[in-house]
Amino acid sequence: MSKRSLRLSDQGSKTAQIALNLKGWTKEKLAIEAQLSNATIYNFFSSKPVDKENFMKLCNILQIESEVVADLSELENAESIEELVVNVRQRCQSSIIQKCGIMRILDMQYSIEVNHIYTTVNILEKITNKQRKSIDELTKEFSVNYFERLGLPKVAQERVPGLEAVTKYDKLMVLGKPGAGKTTFLRYLATQCISGNIFNNYVPMFIYLKDFANPDVKIGLLDYIGKELSNNHIDNNQIVRLFELGRILLLLDGLDEVRQEYDRRVLKEIRDISQRFPNNKFILTCRIAAKEYTFEHFTDVEVADFNQEQIQAFVSKWFSYKNNISNSDQRFMENLQNNQSIKELANNPLLLTLLCIEFEDAGDFPNSRAELYKRATHTLLRKWDATRIIERDNAYKHLSVPRKEDLLSYLALTTFEKGEYFWRQQDVQEYIASYIKNLAESSQVPEALALDSEAVLKSIEAQHGLLVERAREVYSFSHLTFHEYFAAKEIVSKANPNEFNDSALNNLIKYAFYKQWREVFLLTAEMLRSADVLLLSMKYQIDLAAAQNRTIQELLTWASQKSRQISSSHQPNAIKAFYVCLAVGICILDNTNSFPYSTWEFLEMSELLQSLDSHIQLSFYEGCASGFGMGDFRASLDDPNLALDLNLAHARAQASLLNRIANRNSENEEFTSISLDEGDEDYEIDEMYNKHPIDDTNFYTLSDTLYSAIALTDNQDFQQELIKLDEELPEGVYDHWDEYYHWYKHDSAAWGDKLKDLNRKYRNIDYDWQLDTEQEWGMLRAYCYANKLLLDCLQSPCYVKRETRDFIQSTLLLPLNEIEIDAFLKCF
């Protein structure tokens, strides 16, 4: 017994029991009243050592004198016990630091100290694959990032710091996916304990279970621990004594790494030692889904994925440890934020380490994302176990690593085409069975095939972490990035990149207008030996689809004509994209009550323009009394022609808005109102707001943009016409309310029509494009999105002939009748 603990004497135990009976309580009731665990209460009445503070607390509740009931016979030995703990800690300190304090993984050129790189581990007290959720529920938890990418749902339950969980529970089974940081966590605990930073009254002992499970080891776990410590001049009697005193922090790493034939022996040894010496701390790690065994007195917890703060902390520690003074950590995080698909991988510590190594070598992520994903999957499928010399059970001996890659590719494309991101276990096993039944040595007996498919599923989950159980019997890829990568890999394996009507590529191209297929297109283009056929086929299908709509063809014809009419330093494609966006923006502002606003939450047509020329700013945003705005008329466009047309479009569109808001149907409100500043009592707010729920933004935007247009135009006749229009405007809103009210109620429409006529006459803009239905708007939006995708593929590290690049760039955003078929055919 140590200074920190006391126990009841034999007579004291009887006295305590009598006191409990007098209160009419059970031991469970006492545990609740004292806010202590049942195990502590059990130890108290069994005359086992109890923390001194808890011992005194129980005596006070039971109203018994601690000095009378405590066993004081061993107090004189307390000093010698403390000396034993200190002595053993000192003797084994260097060996534990050597064993647990240094790590070197993957392609690290040199070792790194655990304490320098360790990032706080968070624990989930509810195992994720035990939750009961349907596929529909998981699908609803999909988050939409940047309006185009579906991210797999994140775990929403509360996270507990790992050290807090270790303090709270004496016996822990720590589960986690491959590379989740389980071993690093145990190593950190061992080094922190032996350094006196945590649990300084314990002696840490770190055991690799795969070494103990070696068939050459013929001794029990307690003797094995003694053998491990024998080089430190610590004998078995001292170890047993420390176990009896409850002074051991036993860290057992890698239950999943134990071969199946040795399971029974290892599990029995762990169970026996934890039951024989229950007052010690036991922490056992295992991969999720690797073992079905449950230890009765252990609490199962799961290592949570890294969150944003942990990623930032890890990256900062990684680069600072290497004495990097070039802000690599900041550049790493900036690049990571700009690449959502790579960012998904960073929540796994192992893959985050891989990303840091890649970034450190090149100062950036690899130009080819396909190559990066290939290295990531290679790490999980082969390298991680190989670097640690782990030989695992072969769940299906005929399924080699290349075959597993083929299987994952088949599964990925099959489910991606169906829009299935989550699958019932029964369904995914059927997919696996349909693949492995064609292998030469596979069983053709349905029952045996079902067992094999389940074994393969569990093997891929436990050994590689590429498939995970999201909820009870519901699976998915661990990252959407892997789902996309393997789908692209399957397409490439089937495609003939030199055949124009190749079925695999044609099957992909039909998804060119679907945003969830974006990454699959980019990865396929990268991985093909030649991407010419893919990109030319995409171009043909995009133009053919747009040709089905006469208005879109007329719009493209006008934009092409307009781009030839003006002199500009910008590329013709960027000019065409600018005017398409400008026309669409005017149309939106002219017709905001024609279709649901929700449709336009995803309307980012300006992304195509940004891709062509980042210096031309034109975007759509929510705001103004109408619910929508267009671009920023104060944007510093370096081209006076573009700036002039943008300002003219803004002015005319604001006049249209003012007229429609002034004459709206108040019983069928179509516009979002923005109240005036209620803090200024000089304005007759109540009266104006009740009659006209609009702020002054629209009018002053009109006035400012018209003033800017007058300054920008170099056509004297046009300038004079604009000055006349400017003179027709009221001088303001609040100081000239009657004048403003009459103008915006009765004259704004006619004023806007005059400006529209001038815009057409002098600038060839501001036409009424007859995009009357959601289907037509959707087609235009899809056309712009697909062209952006085509450009992104063209700008990716894919191999494409110069003739193909020139043809795509020269014919971008042209109506079909302006594209020469001969130029298209020359690309083949």
Secondary structure as the mmCIF struct_conf table of DSSP 4:
data_model
#
loop_
_struct_conf.conf_type_id
_struct_conf.id
_struct_conf.beg_label_comp_id
_struct_conf.beg_label_asym_id
_struct_conf.beg_label_seq_id
_struct_conf.end_label_comp_id
_struct_conf.end_label_asym_id
_struct_conf.end_label_seq_id
TURN_TY1_P TURN_TY1_P1 LYS A 3 ARG A 4
STRN STRN1 SER A 5 LEU A 6
STRN STRN2 LEU A 8 LEU A 8
HELX_RH_AL_P HELX_RH_AL_P1 ASP A 10 LYS A 23
TURN_TY1_P TURN_TY1_P2 GLY A 24 GLY A 24
HELX_RH_AL_P HELX_RH_AL_P2 LYS A 27 ALA A 34
TURN_TY1_P TURN_TY1_P3 GLN A 35 GLN A 35
HELX_RH_AL_P HELX_RH_AL_P3 ASN A 38 PHE A 45
TURN_TY1_P TURN_TY1_P4 SER A 46 SER A 47
STRN STRN3 VAL A 50 ASP A 51
HELX_RH_AL_P HELX_RH_AL_P4 LYS A 52 LEU A 62
TURN_TY1_P TURN_TY1_P5 GLN A 63 GLN A 63
HELX_RH_AL_P HELX_RH_AL_P5 SER A 66 VAL A 69
STRN STRN4 ALA A 70 ALA A 70
TURN_TY1_P TURN_TY1_P6 SER A 73 GLU A 74
HELX_RH_3T_P HELX_RH_3T_P1 LEU A 75 ASN A 77
HELX_RH_AL_P HELX_RH_AL_P6 ALA A 78 CYS A 100
BEND BEND1 GLY A 101 GLY A 101
STRN STRN5 ILE A 102 MET A 103
TURN_TY1_P TURN_TY1_P7 LEU A 106 ASP A 107
BEND BEND2 GLN A 109 TYR A 110
STRN STRN6 ILE A 112 GLU A 113
HELX_RH_AL_P HELX_RH_AL_P7 VAL A 114 ILE A 117
STRN STRN7 ASN A 122 LEU A 124
BEND BEND3 GLU A 125 LYS A 126
HELX_RH_3T_P HELX_RH_3T_P2 THR A 128 LYS A 130
BEND BEND4 GLN A 131 GLN A 131
HELX_RH_AL_P HELX_RH_AL_P8 ILE A 135 LYS A 140
TURN_TY1_P TURN_TY1_P8 GLU A 141 GLU A 141
HELX_LH_PP_P HELX_LH_PP_P1 PHE A 142 PHE A 142
STRN STRN8 SER A 143 ASN A 145
TURN_TY1_P TURN_TY1_P9 TYR A 146 GLU A 148
STRN STRN9 ARG A 149 GLY A 151
HELX_LH_PP_P HELX_LH_PP_P2 LEU A 152 VAL A 155
BEND BEND5 GLN A 157 GLN A 157
HELX_LH_PP_P HELX_LH_PP_P3 GLU A 158 ARG A 159
STRN STRN10 VAL A 160 PRO A 161
HELX_RH_AL_P HELX_RH_AL_P9 GLY A 162 LYS A 168
BEND BEND6 ASP A 170 ASP A 170
STRN STRN11 LYS A 171 GLY A 176
TURN_TY1_P TURN_TY1_P10 PRO A 178 GLY A 179
BEND BEND7 ALA A 180 GLY A 181
HELX_RH_AL_P HELX_RH_AL_P10 LYS A 182 ILE A 194
TURN_TY1_P TURN_TY1_P11 SER A 195 GLY A 196
BEND BEND8 ASN A 197 ILE A 198
TURN_TY1_P TURN_TY1_P12 ASN A 200 ASN A 201
BEND BEND9 TYR A 202 TYR A 202
STRN STRN12 VAL A 203 TYR A 208
HELX_RH_AL_P HELX_RH_AL_P11 LEU A 209 PHE A 212
TURN_TY1_P TURN_TY1_P13 ALA A 213 ALA A 213
TURN_TY1_P TURN_TY1_P14 PRO A 215 ASP A 216
BEND BEND10 ILE A 219 ILE A 219
HELX_RH_AL_P HELX_RH_AL_P12 LEU A 221 LEU A 229
HELX_RH_3T_P HELX_RH_3T_P3 SER A 230 ASN A 232
TURN_TY1_P TURN_TY1_P15 HIS A 233 HIS A 233
HELX_RH_AL_P HELX_RH_AL_P13 ASN A 236 GLU A 244
TURN_TY1_P TURN_TY1_P16 LEU A 245 GLY A 246
STRN STRN13 ILE A 248 ASP A 253
HELX_RH_3T_P HELX_RH_3T_P4 LEU A 255 GLU A 257
BEND BEND11 VAL A 258 VAL A 258
HELX_RH_3T_P HELX_RH_3T_P5 GLN A 260 TYR A 262
HELX_RH_AL_P HELX_RH_AL_P14 ASP A 263 ARG A 276
BEND BEND12 PHE A 277 PHE A 277
TURN_TY1_P TURN_TY1_P17 PRO A 278 ASN A 279
BEND BEND13 ASN A 280 ASN A 280
STRN STRN14 LYS A 281 ARG A 287
TURN_TY1_P TURN_TY1_P18 ILE A 288 ALA A 290
TURN_TY1_P TURN_TY1_P19 GLU A 296 HIS A 297
HELX_LH_PP_P HELX_LH_PP_P4 PHE A 298 PHE A 298
STRN STRN15 THR A 299 VAL A 303
HELX_LH_PP_P HELX_LH_PP_P5 ALA A 304 PHE A 306
HELX_RH_AL_P HELX_RH_AL_P15 GLN A 308 TYR A 321
TURN_TY1_P TURN_TY1_P20 LYS A 322 ASN A 323
BEND BEND14 SER A 326 SER A 326
HELX_RH_AL_P HELX_RH_AL_P16 SER A 328 GLN A 337
TURN_TY1_P TURN_TY1_P21 ASN A 338 ASN A 338
HELX_RH_AL_P HELX_RH_AL_P17 GLN A 340 LEU A 345
TURN_TY1_P TURN_TY1_P22 ALA A 346 ASN A 347
BEND BEND15 ASN A 348 ASN A 348
HELX_RH_AL_P HELX_RH_AL_P18 PRO A 349 ALA A 362
BEND BEND16 GLY A 363 ASP A 364
BEND BEND17 ASN A 367 ASN A 367
HELX_RH_AL_P HELX_RH_AL_P19 ARG A 369 HIS A 378
HELX_RH_PI_P HELX_RH_PI_P1 THR A 379 LYS A 383
HELX_RH_AL_P HELX_RH_AL_P20 TRP A 384 THR A 387
TURN_TY1_P TURN_TY1_P23 ARG A 388 ILE A 389
BEND BEND18 ALA A 395 TYR A 396
TURN_TY1_P TURN_TY1_P24 LYS A 397 HIS A 398
HELX_RH_AL_P HELX_RH_AL_P21 VAL A 401 GLU A 417
TURN_TY1_P TURN_TY1_P25 LYS A 418 GLY A 419
BEND BEND19 TYR A 421 PHE A 422
STRN STRN16 TRP A 423 ARG A 424
HELX_RH_AL_P HELX_RH_AL_P22 GLN A 425 ILE A 436
TURN_TY1_P TURN_TY1_P26 LYS A 437 ASN A 438
BEND BEND20 LEU A 439 LEU A 439
TURN_TY1_P TURN_TY1_P27 ALA A 440 GLU A 441
BEND BEND21 VAL A 445 VAL A 445
HELX_RH_AL_P HELX_RH_AL_P23 PRO A 446 SER A 459
HELX_RH_PI_P HELX_RH_PI_P2 ILE A 460 HIS A 464
BEND BEND22 LEU A 466 LEU A 466
STRN STRN17 LEU A 467 ALA A 471
TURN_TY1_P TURN_TY1_P28 ARG A 472 GLU A 473
STRN STRN18 VAL A 474 PHE A 477
BEND BEND23 SER A 478 HIS A 479
HELX_RH_AL_P HELX_RH_AL_P24 LEU A 480 LYS A 494
TURN_TY1_P TURN_TY1_P29 PRO A 497 ASN A 498
TURN_TY1_P TURN_TY1_P30 PHE A 500 ASN A 501
HELX_RH_AL_P HELX_RH_AL_P25 SER A 503 ILE A 509
TURN_TY1_P TURN_TY1_P31 LYS A 510 PHE A 513
HELX_RH_3T_P HELX_RH_3T_P6 LYS A 515 TRP A 517
HELX_RH_AL_P HELX_RH_AL_P26 ARG A 518 MET A 527
BEND BEND24 LEU A 528 ARG A 529
HELX_RH_AL_P HELX_RH_AL_P27 ASP A 532 ALA A 546
TURN_TY1_P TURN_TY1_P32 ALA A 547 GLN A 548
HELX_RH_AL_P HELX_RH_AL_P28 ARG A 550 GLN A 565
BEND BEND25 ILE A 566 ILE A 566
BEND BEND26 SER A 569 HIS A 570
HELX_RH_AL_P HELX_RH_AL_P29 PRO A 572 ASP A 590
TURN_TY1_P TURN_TY1_P33 THR A 592 ASN A 593
BEND BEND27 SER A 594 PHE A 595
HELX_RH_3T_P HELX_RH_3T_P7 TYR A 597 PHE A 602
TURN_TY1_P TURN_TY1_P34 MET A 605 MET A 605
HELX_RH_AL_P HELX_RH_AL_P30 SER A 606 LEU A 612
TURN_TY1_P TURN_TY1_P35 SER A 614 HIS A 615
BEND BEND28 ILE A 616 ILE A 616
STRN STRN19 PHE A 620 TYR A 621
TURN_TY1_P TURN_TY1_P36 CYS A 624 SER A 626
BEND BEND29 GLY A 627 GLY A 627
STRN STRN20 GLY A 629 MET A 630
BEND BEND30 GLY A 631 GLY A 631
TURN_TY1_P TURN_TY1_P37 PHE A 633 ARG A 634
BEND BEND31 ALA A 635 ALA A 635
BEND BEND32 ASP A 638 ASP A 638
HELX_RH_AL_P HELX_RH_AL_P31 PRO A 640 ALA A 662
TURN_TY1_P TURN_TY1_P38 ASN A 663 ASN A 663
HELX_RH_3T_P HELX_RH_3T_P8 SER A 666 ASN A 668
BEND BEND33 PHE A 671 PHE A 671
TURN_TY1_P TURN_TY1_P39 GLU A 678 GLY A 679
TURN_TY1_P TURN_TY1_P40 GLU A 681 ASP A 682
BEND BEND34 TYR A 683 TYR A 683
HELX_RH_AL_P HELX_RH_AL_P32 ILE A 685 LYS A 691
BEND BEND35 ASP A 696 ASP A 696
HELX_RH_AL_P HELX_RH_AL_P33 THR A 697 LEU A 712
HELX_RH_AL_P HELX_RH_AL_P34 GLN A 716 GLU A 727
TURN_TY1_P TURN_TY1_P41 GLU A 728 GLU A 728
BEND BEND36 LEU A 729 LEU A 729
BEND BEND37 GLU A 731 GLU A 731
BEND BEND38 VAL A 733 TYR A 734
TURN_TY1_P TURN_TY1_P42 ASP A 735 HIS A 736
HELX_RH_AL_P HELX_RH_AL_P35 TRP A 737 HIS A 742
HELX_RH_PI_P HELX_RH_PI_P3 TRP A 743 ASP A 747
HELX_RH_AL_P HELX_RH_AL_P36 SER A 748 LEU A 758
HELX_RH_PI_P HELX_RH_PI_P4 ASN A 759 ARG A 763
BEND BEND39 ASN A 764 ASN A 764
BEND BEND40 THR A 773 THR A 773
HELX_RH_AL_P HELX_RH_AL_P37 GLU A 774 GLN A 795
BEND BEND41 SER A 796 PRO A 797
HELX_RH_AL_P HELX_RH_AL_P38 ARG A 802 SER A 810
TURN_TY1_P TURN_TY1_P43 THR A 811 LEU A 813
HELX_RH_3T_P HELX_RH_3T_P9 LEU A 816 GLU A 818
BEND BEND42 ILE A 819 ILE A 819
HELX_RH_AL_P HELX_RH_AL_P39 ILE A 821 LEU A 825
TURN_TY1_P TURN_TY1_P44 LYS A 826 CYS A 827
#
